[in-house]
Amino acid sequence: FKKSNNLFRIHPLLFLKVVVHNQCIYLVHYTNRLTQLLLPKKMNNNERIISCRQAWEEMNKELALLFPSSTQKSKLIRNFTRQIKIGNDETQYTVETDLFPKEALQVYTAWNLEDTIQEKHKKKYFSAHRGGNQGDYRKDMKKKIRNVVECLSQYPNSKRAVITIPPTHLPSHSSDDDAKCMREIHFYINHRNDNDDDDHEKDDDDAAAGETLDATVLMRAQAAEIFPKNIHFIASLMNRVAQELNVSLGNDNEKKKIKVGVLFYVATTLVSVRDD
């Protein structure tokens, strides 16, 4: 490459700049659109297992790195993926922000799990800024959970333990009720050995050994500012499925219980805020 005005010229009409981030080298077009990953590190982002807070922080850092100007158009990242440690303790998946204090996270999660919430809490926290109808996943959620539990109880290796979020098989692009941000979540039981996830710092509640309930979630779109609400709900949903699955299987022994493990998170489009 020939250096010209702090940019790298690989074609007379195409200027690129080099950005080094997380031990990766990126070539970025002058419009700041990511064009190519040249040199991946030994362990890429899909192989690392990180905490919920780390995932949220990395979303914001990558968006800020690639789009430093607040006036930049098309401030989005396509196909953002991470492996996220969930666990059985609510503190592991609670990411509090000014927009989402802990009580707001719990109220939204309870609503989307089809649990009962107080009207005063609904009035206090529900707003279009916090997700609106696109973030309402409540409809028939208890039936959907029962279906997954029955599936995995009878067929532990099943590929059909799936919860689909949109309320219709033919969603309209013009309808907020149909355009749910979360589309599907797939549940599966894995067996993890003690030496699995060597690069993940383990704690006392780490589901590194024995059977774990893992999942893959597919997000149509994710605003980083809304991620704390989404991950709290998804993690709580995984815990609800695991709890009911252990009851269904008669797992009374704590050591034999299926624990909540890892979420493979996929967002087709990642932006900073909902208005992007």
PLY file of the C-alpha trace (Angstrom):
ply
format ascii 1.0
element vertex 276
property float x
property float y
property float z
element edge 275
property int vertex1
property int vertex2
end_header
0.00 0.00 0.00
1.17 3.56 -0.63
0.52 6.03 2.13
-1.13 9.29 1.08
-2.38 11.97 3.50
-2.56 9.49 6.40
-4.76 7.22 4.28
-3.78 4.13 2.36
-4.29 4.12 -1.40
-4.98 0.74 -3.01
-6.80 2.19 -6.00
-6.76 5.71 -7.48
-10.41 6.20 -6.56
-10.51 4.27 -3.30
-9.00 5.57 -0.07
-8.87 3.42 3.04
-7.64 4.02 6.55
-6.31 1.40 8.93
-7.92 0.86 12.33
-6.47 -1.51 14.90
-8.99 -2.76 17.48
-9.05 -5.83 19.73
-5.91 -7.16 18.04
-7.64 -7.04 14.66
-6.65 -4.91 11.68
-9.56 -3.30 9.83
-9.58 -1.47 6.51
-12.22 1.23 6.69
-13.42 3.25 3.71
-13.30 7.02 4.11
-17.07 6.96 4.78
-16.26 4.74 7.81
-18.06 1.73 6.41
-16.29 -1.47 7.43
-15.03 -3.10 4.25
-12.76 -5.97 5.19
-11.24 -7.82 8.13
-7.65 -8.55 7.17
-5.96 -10.15 10.13
-8.12 -11.91 12.72
-6.61 -12.64 16.09
-6.12 -16.23 17.23
-9.44 -16.23 19.06
-12.17 -14.25 17.35
-15.17 -12.65 19.01
-17.37 -15.68 18.33
-15.03 -17.97 20.30
-14.71 -15.79 23.39
-17.28 -16.09 26.16
-17.91 -12.74 27.80
-20.25 -11.29 30.39
-23.46 -9.41 29.59
-21.86 -6.13 30.60
-18.81 -6.82 28.44
-21.09 -7.51 25.46
-22.86 -4.18 25.98
-19.56 -2.33 26.37
-18.16 -3.91 23.18
-21.26 -2.89 21.23
-20.76 0.73 22.23
-16.99 0.67 21.68
-17.22 -0.79 18.18
-19.93 1.66 17.16
-17.88 4.56 18.54
-14.71 3.31 16.83
-16.26 2.94 13.39
-18.54 5.98 13.60
-16.78 8.66 15.65
-18.86 11.49 14.19
-22.35 11.95 15.63
-23.49 13.25 12.21
-22.29 10.14 10.36
-25.05 8.56 8.28
-25.69 4.80 8.23
-24.30 4.28 11.74
-24.80 0.55 11.84
-22.95 -2.73 12.05
-24.30 -5.80 10.27
-24.30 -9.30 11.75
-22.94 -8.52 15.20
-22.37 -11.75 17.15
-21.06 -12.65 20.60
-21.05 -15.63 22.96
-22.42 -14.37 26.28
-22.24 -16.08 29.67
-25.69 -15.97 31.28
-25.70 -18.05 34.48
-28.33 -18.53 37.17
-27.76 -15.38 39.22
-29.67 -12.25 38.21
-26.63 -10.10 38.96
-24.85 -11.79 36.04
-27.34 -10.44 33.51
-28.35 -7.13 35.09
-26.83 -4.18 33.25
-28.21 -1.02 34.84
-28.20 2.28 32.96
-29.94 5.65 33.31
-32.55 4.47 30.81
-32.93 1.08 32.50
-32.61 1.05 36.29
-32.93 -2.39 37.87
-36.65 -2.05 38.61
-37.38 -1.10 34.99
-35.48 -4.20 33.79
-37.46 -6.42 36.16
-40.81 -4.89 35.17
-40.18 -5.31 31.43
-38.94 -8.86 31.92
-41.95 -9.82 34.03
-44.26 -8.39 31.37
-42.55 -10.28 28.54
-42.60 -13.52 30.56
-46.39 -13.05 30.78
-46.20 -12.56 34.54
-48.40 -10.12 36.45
-47.09 -6.59 36.95
-48.55 -3.62 38.77
-50.23 -0.94 36.68
-48.20 1.78 38.42
-44.99 0.14 37.23
-46.31 -0.11 33.69
-47.15 3.60 33.67
-43.81 4.49 35.22
-41.52 2.60 32.85
-43.28 1.67 29.60
-42.42 4.06 26.77
-41.63 4.14 23.07
-38.04 5.12 23.88
-37.60 1.90 25.87
-38.77 -0.29 23.01
-42.48 0.26 22.43
-44.49 -2.43 20.68
-41.41 -3.76 18.89
-40.08 -4.90 22.26
-43.32 -6.46 23.51
-42.89 -10.25 23.52
-45.61 -11.15 26.02
-48.26 -12.83 23.83
-48.62 -16.56 24.64
-45.16 -16.65 26.24
-46.18 -19.17 28.93
-47.48 -21.57 26.28
-44.29 -21.14 24.29
-42.19 -21.90 27.38
-44.25 -25.04 28.11
-43.74 -26.24 24.55
-39.94 -25.90 24.87
-39.92 -27.65 28.25
-42.02 -30.55 26.96
-39.79 -30.82 23.90
-36.51 -31.01 25.83
-37.99 -33.25 28.53
-38.97 -35.85 25.96
-36.20 -35.29 23.44
-33.07 -33.83 25.09
-31.23 -33.60 21.76
-34.11 -32.00 19.91
-33.61 -29.29 17.30
-37.20 -28.11 17.74
-37.01 -26.37 21.13
-37.73 -22.97 19.62
-39.69 -19.90 20.67
-40.83 -17.70 17.81
-41.73 -14.14 18.77
-43.70 -12.49 15.92
-47.46 -12.99 16.41
-48.09 -13.81 12.76
-46.54 -15.97 10.05
-46.89 -13.04 7.63
-45.51 -9.95 9.42
-46.03 -6.59 7.76
-43.01 -4.31 7.44
-45.24 -1.32 8.22
-46.52 -2.71 11.54
-44.65 -2.14 14.80
-46.65 -4.99 16.34
-45.30 -7.37 13.70
-41.76 -5.96 13.47
-40.51 -7.42 16.73
-36.81 -6.83 17.32
-36.35 -10.34 18.72
-37.40 -12.99 16.19
-36.50 -16.43 17.57
-34.62 -18.12 20.34
-33.42 -21.72 20.03
-32.77 -23.77 23.20
-30.51 -26.81 23.48
-28.87 -28.90 26.18
-25.09 -29.22 26.12
-22.65 -31.14 28.25
-19.64 -29.10 29.34
-16.43 -30.53 30.74
-14.34 -28.87 33.42
-11.74 -27.93 30.83
-14.21 -26.28 28.45
-14.06 -22.49 28.04
-10.47 -22.26 29.26
-10.34 -18.65 28.16
-13.38 -17.75 30.23
-12.76 -16.75 33.84
-14.78 -19.16 35.94
-16.69 -18.41 39.12
-18.47 -20.51 41.73
-21.70 -20.55 39.73
-20.05 -21.17 36.36
-21.89 -23.76 34.31
-18.63 -25.26 33.07
-19.32 -28.88 34.08
-22.44 -31.01 33.73
-25.47 -30.26 31.58
-26.28 -26.69 30.65
-29.17 -25.04 28.88
-27.66 -22.91 26.13
-29.45 -20.88 23.48
-29.11 -18.95 20.25
-31.12 -15.76 19.83
-31.82 -14.02 16.53
-32.39 -10.26 16.68
-33.69 -8.38 13.66
-32.20 -5.20 15.08
-30.55 -4.11 18.30
-30.03 -0.61 19.62
-27.13 -0.73 22.07
-29.05 1.47 24.49
-31.86 -1.16 24.58
-29.55 -4.17 25.00
-29.75 -4.13 28.85
-33.51 -4.71 28.64
-33.23 -7.43 25.99
-30.45 -9.39 27.68
-32.24 -9.28 31.04
-35.34 -10.74 29.45
-33.51 -13.36 27.38
-31.47 -14.50 30.39
-34.57 -14.62 32.57
-36.34 -16.63 29.87
-33.45 -19.11 29.79
-33.62 -19.40 33.57
-37.40 -19.92 33.50
-37.03 -22.71 30.93
-34.23 -24.33 32.96
-36.25 -24.17 36.19
-39.32 -25.74 34.61
-37.19 -28.31 32.80
-35.58 -29.42 36.07
-39.02 -29.79 37.65
-40.24 -31.78 34.66
-37.21 -34.09 34.84
-37.41 -34.44 38.62
-33.93 -33.04 39.14
-34.00 -32.42 42.90
-30.28 -32.91 43.41
-28.55 -29.55 42.99
-25.53 -31.15 41.34
-27.68 -32.87 38.72
-29.75 -29.81 37.83
-29.42 -28.34 34.39
-27.85 -24.91 34.75
-28.07 -21.93 32.46
-24.97 -21.64 30.33
-24.13 -19.58 27.25
-26.14 -17.50 24.81
-25.00 -17.19 21.19
-26.25 -13.73 20.33
-26.91 -12.62 16.75
-28.07 -9.14 15.77
-28.52 -8.58 12.04
-28.32 -4.82 12.51
-26.65 -3.08 15.46
-27.11 0.66 16.03
-26.44 2.97 18.95
-29.95 4.28 19.62
-33.40 3.50 18.27
-33.48 6.58 16.03
-30.34 5.58 14.10
0 1
1 2
2 3
3 4
4 5
5 6
6 7
7 8
8 9
9 10
10 11
11 12
12 13
13 14
14 15
15 16
16 17
17 18
18 19
19 20
20 21
21 22
22 23
23 24
24 25
25 26
26 27
27 28
28 29
29 30
30 31
31 32
32 33
33 34
34 35
35 36
36 37
37 38
38 39
39 40
40 41
41 42
42 43
43 44
44 45
45 46
46 47
47 48
48 49
49 50
50 51
51 52
52 53
53 54
54 55
55 56
56 57
57 58
58 59
59 60
60 61
61 62
62 63
63 64
64 65
65 66
66 67
67 68
68 69
69 70
70 71
71 72
72 73
73 74
74 75
75 76
76 77
77 78
78 79
79 80
80 81
81 82
82 83
83 84
84 85
85 86
86 87
87 88
88 89
89 90
90 91
91 92
92 93
93 94
94 95
95 96
96 97
97 98
98 99
99 100
100 101
101 102
102 103
103 104
104 105
105 106
106 107
107 108
108 109
109 110
110 111
111 112
112 113
113 114
114 115
115 116
116 117
117 118
118 119
119 120
120 121
121 122
122 123
123 124
124 125
125 126
126 127
127 128
128 129
129 130
130 131
131 132
132 133
133 134
134 135
135 136
136 137
137 138
138 139
139 140
140 141
141 142
142 143
143 144
144 145
145 146
146 147
147 148
148 149
149 150
150 151
151 152
152 153
153 154
154 155
155 156
156 157
157 158
158 159
159 160
160 161
161 162
162 163
163 164
164 165
165 166
166 167
167 168
168 169
169 170
170 171
171 172
172 173
173 174
174 175
175 176
176 177
177 178
178 179
179 180
180 181
181 182
182 183
183 184
184 185
185 186
186 187
187 188
188 189
189 190
190 191
191 192
192 193
193 194
194 195
195 196
196 197
197 198
198 199
199 200
200 201
201 202
202 203
203 204
204 205
205 206
206 207
207 208
208 209
209 210
210 211
211 212
212 213
213 214
214 215
215 216
216 217
217 218
218 219
219 220
220 221
221 222
222 223
223 224
224 225
225 226
226 227
227 228
228 229
229 230
230 231
231 232
232 233
233 234
234 235
235 236
236 237
237 238
238 239
239 240
240 241
241 242
242 243
243 244
244 245
245 246
246 247
247 248
248 249
249 250
250 251
251 252
252 253
253 254
254 255
255 256
256 257
257 258
258 259
259 260
260 261
261 262
262 263
263 264
264 265
265 266
266 267
267 268
268 269
269 270
270 271
271 272
272 273
273 274
274 275
